[in-house]
Amino acid sequence: MTPDAFVQRLLNHYGAPEHATDMKMLGADYAAALKGTDADLLQAASDRLLKDHRFRCWPTVAECCAAVDKAALDRFNARRRVETHSATEHRMPTPEERERLAALVRETVAKLKAINAAAQPAKRTWIPTDRDAWGARYGKPPTGDAA
């Protein structure tokens, strides 16, 4: 469907608008707003407008553009829709899958333990003024300080 066919469909369905003094200019405004839109989107948008528009008058240009946007969003969502499963259809893992998962968990835990064992505790480095203030207040060097 072309933008001109979209306008013609509105004209066929709603008739000429009573307020329009120049029907060509009105049709050109609608066609200009819809220019560059895919034919399938225009068809879906016009179907949506004819189904959902509640008044026996022409939809505004903004309503037409919104219908095109909604049709584009519907098409996008239909393309990326992933089949979902309900909680009642949950399948329990097989023994092989459970064993593979357990092996992955064991391997990860062993790697984390090795990393923690190899890590050296961080030694605090005190700014001299902080160290002196600590020593003056408590009469001993700060914890973690070798001196």
C-alpha positions, 0 to 999 in steps of 0.5 A, spaced: 500 500 500 502 506 498 501 513 502 496 515 496 492 508 497 492 509 504 489 516 504 484 513 498 482 508 503 480 513 509 476 517 503 472 511 501 471 509 509 470 516 512 468 520 505 471 527 504 472 531 511 467 537 511 472 542 514 477 540 508 477 546 503 482 543 498 482 535 498 488 535 494 492 539 500 489 534 505 491 528 502 498 531 500 499 532 508 497 525 510 501 522 504 507 526 506 507 524 513 507 517 511 512 517 505 517 512 506 513 507 510 513 500 508 507 498 504 506 492 509 506 497 515 501 502 511 496 496 510 497 494 517 496 501 520 490 502 516 487 496 518 488 498 525 485 505 524 479 502 521 478 497 527 480 502 532 478 509 530 471 510 534 469 516 531 466 517 524 471 522 522 478 522 519 483 520 524 488 526 525 495 525 521 498 524 528 493 518 529 495 515 523 503 516 524 501 512 531 498 507 528 504 506 523 509 506 529 504 501 533 504 496 527 512 497 526 512 495 533 508 489 533 512 486 527 518 487 531 515 483 537 513 478 532 520 477 529 523 476 536 518 473 540 521 467 543 517 461 545 516 461 553 514 455 557 510 455 563 512 453 570 508 447 569 511 445 563 518 445 567 522 439 565 527 436 570 534 435 568 537 428 566 542 425 570 547 426 565 545 434 566 546 434 573 552 430 573 555 435 568 552 441 572 555 438 579 562 438 575 562 445 573 560 447 580 566 443 583 571 446 578 569 453 579 569 452 587 576 449 586 579 455 582 576 460 587 579 456 593 586 456 589 585 464 588 584 465 595 589 461 597 594 464 593 592 471 594 596 475 599 593 479 605 594 487 603 599 490 607 596 497 610 600 503 608 599 509 612 601 516 611 606 518 616 602 523 619 596 518 620 601 513 623 604 518 628 597 521 630 595 513 631 601 512 635 601 518 639 593 517 641 594 509 642 601 509 644 603 503 639 603 503 631 597 501 627 595 494 626 598 491 620 604 495 621 611 492 622 614 497 625 
